Amino acid sequence: MRVLGRPRQGNDLGVLAALASSFRNVPLPPDSVFVGEVGLGGEIRSVARIEERVAEASRLGFATVVLPRRNATARLKTPAGIRIVPVETVAEALAAARLE
């Protein structure tokens, strides 16, 4: 995805969740953030700087971060109060958003 001419990595899953939410007329959980790249086969690909993204989500008051399973490692430093939901496919991400 390109925003203002610069490539942005990790926005795909959030855009997909917003589109599915709109299509199904079901709101996304307001305390959730969706981070990840979506492949053509529906797989959720890992993204760079995941710890920074999780920390920023926490700082902004979000409680849940849906992210690629490959990014959800034991080494991932998670701020207190943040729930990590690792997903591998679009179907899993939509289930996490209660849009299945």
C-alpha positions in Angstrom: 0.0 0.0 0.0 1.3 3.5 -0.8 0.3 6.5 1.2 1.5 9.9 -0.1 3.9 8.2 -2.5 5.8 6.3 0.2 5.5 2.5 0.7 3.9 1.5 4.0 4.4 -2.0 5.3 1.9 -3.7 7.5 -1.3 -1.8 6.6 -2.9 -4.5 4.6 -4.5 -6.4 7.5 -6.0 -3.3 9.0 -7.5 -2.2 5.6 -8.9 -5.7 5.0 -10.5 -5.8 8.5 -12.1 -2.4 7.9 -13.4 -3.5 4.5 -14.8 -6.7 5.9 -16.4 -4.8 8.8 -18.0 -2.4 6.4 -19.2 -5.1 4.1 -20.8 -7.1 6.9 -22.0 -4.0 8.7 -20.4 -5.2 12.0 -18.0 -2.8 13.8 -14.5 -3.8 14.6 -13.6 -4.0 18.3 -12.6 -0.5 19.2 -9.7 -1.6 21.3 -8.0 -3.6 18.6 -5.2 -3.0 16.1 -4.5 -5.1 13.0 -0.9 -5.3 11.7 0.3 -7.5 8.9 0.7 -7.9 5.2 -1.9 -10.0 3.3 -0.6 -12.4 0.6 -2.6 -13.3 -2.5 -3.4 -16.7 -1.0 -4.8 -15.2 2.2 -1.7 -15.8 4.3 -0.7 -13.1 6.8 3.0 -12.2 6.4 5.3 -10.8 9.0 6.3 -7.2 9.2 9.3 -5.2 10.4 9.5 -3.2 13.7 6.7 -5.1 15.4 7.8 -4.2 18.9 7.6 -0.5 18.0 4.1 -1.0 16.6 2.9 -3.0 19.7 4.4 -0.3 22.0 2.7 2.5 20.0 -0.6 0.6 20.2 -0.3 0.4 23.9 0.7 4.0 24.2 -2.5 5.0 22.2 -4.7 2.9 24.6 -5.4 -0.2 22.5 -5.7 -3.5 24.3 -5.5 -6.1 21.6 -3.0 -6.4 18.7 -3.8 -8.9 15.9 -0.5 -9.7 14.2 1.3 -12.3 12.1 2.1 -15.5 13.9 5.7 -15.3 12.7 6.0 -11.9 14.6 4.5 -13.4 17.8 7.7 -14.9 19.2 8.8 -15.6 22.7 11.2 -12.7 22.4 8.4 -10.1 21.6 8.3 -7.6 24.4 4.7 -7.0 25.2 3.7 -4.0 27.3 1.4 -4.7 30.3 -2.2 -4.8 29.4 -1.7 -5.7 25.7 -3.2 -9.0 24.4 -1.4 -10.4 21.4 -3.5 -12.4 18.9 -1.3 -14.3 16.4 -2.9 -15.2 13.1 -1.7 -17.1 10.0 -4.6 -16.5 7.6 -7.3 -14.0 6.7 -9.9 -16.3 8.1 -8.1 -16.4 11.5 -7.8 -12.6 11.5 -11.6 -12.1 10.7 -12.4 -14.6 13.5 -10.2 -12.5 15.9 -12.2 -9.4 14.8 -15.5 -11.4 15.3 -16.3 -11.0 11.6 -16.1 -14.7 10.6 
